C-alpha cells in the first residue's frame, strides 16, 4: 500500500487491488485532493493507454515497477537493466504535515536528478582532453590570447554586472574558423578556474529551421521500461532546460539558422531575468496548473556562433542581438601560418576568399578545408589533391577555381615545394 508522498511522478506502479488489480499505471501528479467522499483523497495517474484518471494511493504498490520488488518478466529477463536511479529520502527532511502521514519504516524515494555540472552522467557532453593539444591560440586586438580574453567574461567583474552569471558571448565569423573548437577549449579552461577536474558540459543547440520549443524546453514522450517492456509517458527535458538547471556552456551553434520565434523564446534567459517559462511543462501550485519557471544556475554561460550571409541564414532579431557581446572571429592569418605549412595552399586560400568577396564564387573556404587540401596533396599528389578541392565547389564555380589554380601558378608552386622537401633531408 502506497502513500501519495512516496509515489514519484513519471514512474510506474502496480495496482494491488480493485478493478485494475495487476495493471500498471503511471503517476502524473502525486498531489492528493478530495474527491467528495470523506477520508478519500485521490491522485492523478495514467493507465496503460495513456488516458489520465484519478486513483486512491493506497491501491498501489509502494515500490515503482523495476525497482526492487518487481521482477523482470521471463521473456525480458536478459534485457539490459537501465532502471531510473532513486535515492532514499529521510522522513525527517519532509514537511511536518507530510512526515506525519508516513508510517514508521515506510521507505520514501525520490528521483536522483542531475544538479552538479560534474555529474558523470554528463560526461558524454564534455570535450576530449587530447584535442586540446592541437589548438593554436589567436591573439586578440588587446594583446590577450583568445582563451584568456573570452574567460574574462566569466570573472567577478562581469558576474557583478550580470546578477552573478557570466556575460553572454557571440562569436561571428566564417565557417571552419575554429569557433566550435574554442568553445571546447573554454569548457576545459573555465572548469579549471572553477576548481573542477574535468571540463564543463557543453549543451549544444545546433541551428536549423526545424528547431522547436520541444528541442529547447522538453516534452512529454514515451519511455519503454527495459525490465517490463511496458511504455509510459515521461518528461524528457530539452537542451536549454537541462543547461539552465545544471550549469555549463549552453552553445547556440549557427544561431542565425534558427527561426525568430525560437530565439525570442530565449530572451528572458539571456537577459537580466535569467530564467525561462516552460509552457510545455505544467506544475501544480495550490490547486492551479501553471507553466514551470526555470531559474538559471549561476554557472550557466551562453555562447553563440554564426556565419553572416550564408545560405539558409537570416537576420537575427535586434532584441536578441543586443543580449550578447559580439566578437569577430574571422580567419586568422597567424593561426593558418602554423596550421598550413604550404605557402602555395595559403595563397590559394587567399585567392579563393578574394573571389568570394567579389561574388565570383559563393562557397566559403575555411581553415579546415585548407588543411585538408594540404593533407590530400601530401597523400595523393598535386593533381588529385587539387581535384578533390575543386570538386567541393558548385559546377558553375569550378571554372573560376581552376582558373585561380592555373593563373596563380599554384600547381607549379606546389611542385617546387615538394622538390625542396625532397632535397632538404639530404642537405
N, C-alpha and C positions, 0 to 999 in steps of 0.2 A: 504494500500500500504506500502511495507516494503523497508527499505534501507539495503544495504549489511551489514553495520556495526552492524545493530540490529539483524541480523539473526545468531543464535547460532549453530555451528556445532554439529551434533548429535541429534538435536531437529527436530520435525515435524512441518510443516506449511501447511495451506490450500491454494490451488491455487484459487485466486479470479476471474480471467477471462482468456479467451483464450481457446484453445482446451482442456486443462486439468482442466477446471473450476470444483471446488468441490473435486478434488483429493487431497490427502495428500502426500507431498514429504518430504524427509529428507535432511537436509543441510549437505553436505560433506565438502565443503570448501567455506567460505564466502568472499574470496579474489576476487574482481571483476577484469575482464580482458576484453579488447576489442574483439569483435567478427568480426571485419571487417567493421561494419556499424557505421557511426558517431553517437555519443551520445548513443550508446547501449553497456553497459558493463554487462557481464553475470557472474554468479557464478555456482559452481558445486553442483548438487543435485542428489538424487536417488529417483526413482519412487517406487510405491508400490511393484514392482517385484524386487527391489534392483539394477536395472540397472542404472548406473550413466549417466547423461546428463547435459546440460547447460541450464540455465534459467535466464531471466531478473528479478532482485529482486522485482521490483515494481508490478509484477504479484502476489506476495504472501501477505498473511495477515501478519501484523507486530507482532502478538502475537502467540507464539507457541500453538499447539494443547494441550488442557488440562490445559492451564494457563490462567485463567481469561475469555477471550471472548468466548471460545469454551465450549459448554455444553455437558455433557455426553449423549451418546445415550440412549434412554429409556430402552433398553434391558440390558444395563450395568450400569444403574444408581445406583444400590446397590453395585457395586464393590468397594472395598476399594481404597480410593484415595491416591496414593503414587507418586504424580507428582514431577518431579525433582525440586529442590529448585533453585530459581532465585533471584538475588539481583539487584536492580536498579543501573545504572551507571550514575554518574554525567557527563554531556556532557563536562563540563569544564575540566575534567580529561582526555579526549580523545585528541589524537594528533590534532593540529590545522587543518591540511588538512582534517581530518575525521570529526571533530566537525563542520566544515563549511558546511558539507553536510546534517546535521541533522536539520530539520525544528523545530522551536520553539514549545515546548510542546510534541514532539515525544518521547515516552519512549524508553530507550535503556536498555537492560538487559544483564547480563552475568551469567554463571553458578556460583554456590557457592561451589568451590572446598574445600576440607579439606587441610588446610595448618598448622594447630595447632595440636600437638600431644594430646592436652587436649580436642579436639573436641568431643562432646557427641556421635557423630556418630561412634566413635571408642571404645565406652565403652564395646562392646562385646569382644574386644581383650584384656581386662585388667583382671588380676587375682583377685580372691576373697581375701578380707582382712582377712576373718575368717580363711582361710587356713594357713595364716602366723603364727598363734598361735601354730601350731603343728610342725613348723620347728625347727630342732635342728642343731645348728652351729657345724661345724667341725673346728678343729684348724689346721692351715696351718704350714708348716715347719719353717716359720719365726716367729711363735707365734701369728700371727693375726688370727681373725676369718675369715672364708671363705668369708663371705659377705664383710667385711671390706677390705680384700685383693683384691677381684675382683673389687670393686668400685675404687680402686687406678688407674685402667686403664682408668677411666673417668676424672681424675683430670687434672689440668692445665699443669703439667709436661708432661704427656703423650699426651695431646692435642697439646702441643707445638711441640712435635716430630712428630705429625701426622696431621699437617696442620689444627688444630682446632677440629679434630674428636677424639672420644675415640679409644683406641687401640683394634684391633680385638683379640678375645679370643676363644680358642678351648678347651673344656673340654673332656678329654679322660678317659673312664672307663667302667666298666661292666654295664650290664642292671640293672635297678631298684636301682641305686646307688644314686639317688637324683639330677641328672643333670638338668632335667627339672624343678624340684622344686626350685632349687637355682636360676634359671633364673627368675622364677615368683617372688621370694623374691627380686631379684635385681631390677625388674620393680618398686617395691614399694620404696625401699631404694634409688634408683637413683633419682626417681621423687622427693622425699623429699629433697635431696641435691640440686636439681634444683629449689626448692620452689614451687612445684606443690602439689595440694591437693588430687590427685588421681594418680594411677600408670601409668607409661609409657605403651603405647600399645605394645603388643608382636606380631609381624608379623611372623607367623610360616610357614616355608617351610619344610614339612616332607619328608625325603629322601625316594626315591624309584626309580627303573629303569624306571618308567613311566613318570617322570617329563620331561616337555618340555619347550621350550622358552616361550610358551604361559603362563604356570604357573608362570614363573618368571617375564616376562615383559608385558604380556597382549595380547589381541587380539580383533579384531572386532567381535561382536556377535549380535544376535538378541535380541531385547527388546520389550515386548508387553506392550503397554500403557494401564494402568488399567482403564483409563477413556473411551477410544475409542475402545480398543481391537485390534487396529492396531499394526503391528510389524514394527520395523525399525532397522537399523544397528547402533550400538553404540560402543564406545570404552570401553572395560572392562579392567581396569588396573590389572596387576599381582601383586603378593605379594611383589616382590622386587621393582617394580615400585612404589607402594604405600609407602613402608617403606622408600625408598630413598628420595622421595619428602617431606614426612611429618616428619620423625624422629621417634625415638623409638628404640626398640630392634628388629633387624632382626635375627630371631632364625633359624639357619640351623640345624635341628634336624636329627640325623643319616646321617651326610653328606656323609659318605663313601658308602652309598647305592645309591648315585646319580652317573650318568654316567659322564665320564670325560669331555665330550663336554658341559655338564651343568655347572660344577664347573668352567670350563675355561671361560664361559660367565661372571662369577663374578669377574674375575681377575682385570679389570680396576676399579671396585667399591671397591675392598678390598685392593688396593694398593694406592700409592701416588696420583693417578689421581682422586679418589673418585667420579667417575661418570660411567655411562654405556651408550652405544649407543643402543637405542631401534630400531632395524631394523624392528620390527613389526609395528611401528607407523610412518607413513610419516608426515612430516611437510613441508609447502611451504615457501621457503625463496627466495624472489626476483625472482619468476618465476621458481624456481627449487625445485623439491621434494627431501628432504633429510631425513635420519632417525633421529628421535628425540634424542638429547643428554640430559640426565637427571643428574643433579648435586646433590650430596648427601647433605642433611640437616646437619647442624653442630652437631645435637644431634642424629645422626644415630650410633648405637652401634651394630656391627656384632658379634654375639656369635654363635659358632658351637659346636656340640657334636657328638661323635662317639664311637662305640664299636669295638675295633680292633679284627679281626679274626672271627667275627660271620658269620653265613651262609648268603649268598647274598651280603656280603660286598666285597669291592675291595680296593686295594692300591690307595691312593689319589695321584694325580699329585704333583710332587715335587714343582712346582711353586706355586700351591695353598697352600700347606702345609706351605711354607715359608712366607705366608702373615698373619699368626696367631702366637700368643703366646700360646703354648700348656701347659695345666695344668692337671696333673694327678688327676683323680677323682675316685680312686678305693674305694672299700667298706671300711668304716671307723669303726674300732672296738669300739671306744669310743661312736660313734653315735648309733651303733647297741646295745651296752650295755644298753643304755637308752630306745631305742625303743622296744627291745625284752628282757623282764624281765626273761624269762626262760633260765637258763644255759644249759639245755638239748637241746633246739632248737638252741641255739647259737653254741653248739658243733656239732650238726647235720649239720648246715650250713657250718661250717669249714671243716668237713669231706667231704661233697659233693663238695666243691670247690677244695679240695686237689685231689679228684678223677677226677675232670675235668682237672686239671693241668696235671695229669698223663694219660690223654686221655682214661680213663675208661668210662667216660660219656661225652657227648657234650653239654647237656642242662645246661645253666647257672642258678645259684640260687642267686637272688638278695635280697637286704634288704627287699623290699616289700613282696617278696614271703615268707620270714621267718616270717614276721609279720602276714601274712595270716595263716600260719601254727599254730601260737600261738592262733589266734582267733578261728580257726576251732577246735583245741583241747579243748579250753575252752567251745565252744558251743556244740560240738558233741561227745566229748570224745576222748581218745587217739587213739583207733583203727581207728575210722572214720577220724579223723584229719590227721593221718599219711597216711591213704589210699588216701585221697584227694591229698596230696603232691606227693605220688608215681605215681599217675595217670597222672601228668603233664609231666612225662618223657616218652621217646620213649620206645616201647616194649622191645628192646634189652638192654635198660639201667635199667629197673626196677629191675632185679635180683641184680644188684650192689647196688641200693638204699636200697632195702630190706635187703641186707647183712649188709650194714653200720648201719641201724637202729638196727639190731639184735646184731652185733658184738660189737658195741659201747654201748650196753645196753640202748639205747635211750628210749625204751619203759619203762624199769624199772625206769630210772631216772625221767621220766615224772610222773609215778605213785607216786614216793616218793615226788615230788614237789606238787602234788595235795593233798597228805596226810598232808604234812606240812602246806599247805594253809588252810586245814580244821581245823587243830589244832590251828593255830595262833590266830584266833578271840577269842578263849576261854582261851588262855594262860594269 
